[in-house]
Amino acid sequence: MKNLIQFIIKFHYVFLFIFLQFVSIWMVVTYNVKQRKGFIDSSNAISGFFYETYSSVSDYFSLHEINNQLSTENAALRDSLIYSYYSMDKTVDTNVVRQFIHISCKVINNSTNRKYNFITLNKGSLHGIGKDMAVISPSGVAGIIVGVSSHYSVAISLLNENFRLSSKLKKTGQFGSVVWKESGYDKALLIDIPSHVSINKGDTIVTSGFSAIFPEGIIVGTIDSFDKKTSESFYEIEINLSTDFTNLSSVYVIVNKFHAEQIKLEKEFENE
């Protein structure tokens, strides 16, 4: 306390000066309309700046929660797409049953520069994820689930030499397979397309639906280039992948409710 009193006595002229400055400013602002208006405008500008800065900082720290909400909403919207329903004519009505369900996930690990690339997701069996489920990005095919624990799952990436995807030309329905041969993170090959089929650069490639994993019509990519050798029966086709694997953050795991039924039935005829 003694030190505080000594400090005030030592600098009392400074404190008096500051006090008189505040009194002077108060009197000028109070008794002069022009100065009062300028003070109010300045105060509003300063407070507006701080409020805007606070709002920006608050919004930044809320992005994670907002992204999770958007992913959940998008998954619900995808559940309402026509391909998500089982129907003979693909028309959604009161008699159809939902076949495919989408689970939103966050990518927590992803490789693109190896021969065998994989994607790790932040959800597992406790969230309804199991092996042999499709993984798609907001823009197309990403991979297939190959390993699951309670809270995590691992998918084989489309950028993996062991990955093979039944696909087709969207405009003609001609089907083949998409494979990856270390052709870069944005390229893949479409094989088994007969050389008599008419194709063009830019043609869209989608999933064929010839498996219990991917629904029909999920975009894979577009034709970038092709070669038609006279001695060969099939094209050599390079495609641009629709999914950007270098910027993969949010994905959807597709649950096929009829997967077990289809696999069981097909296995009954494998050896016949």
WOCORJO-V240828 format. One record per run of one state. SS is the DSSP state (H for helix, E for strand, - for the rest). FROM is the first residue (numbers start at 1). TO is the last residue. If there is no record, write none. Layout:
BEGIN
SS;FROM;TO, SS;FROM;TO
END
This chain:
BEGIN
-;1;1, H;2;10, -;11;11, H;12;31, -;32;32, H;33;79, -;80;81, H;82;84, E;85;86, -;87;96, E;97;98, -;99;99, E;100;110, -;111;115, E;116;121, -;122;124, H;125;127, -;128;133, E;134;137, -;138;139, E;140;148, -;149;152, E;153;160, -;161;163, E;164;169, -;170;174, E;175;179, -;180;186, E;187;191, -;192;193, E;194;194, -;195;203, E;204;207, -;208;218, E;219;227, -;228;233, E;234;234, -;235;235, E;236;241, -;242;244, H;245;247, -;248;249, E;250;256, -;257;258, H;259;267, -;268;272
END
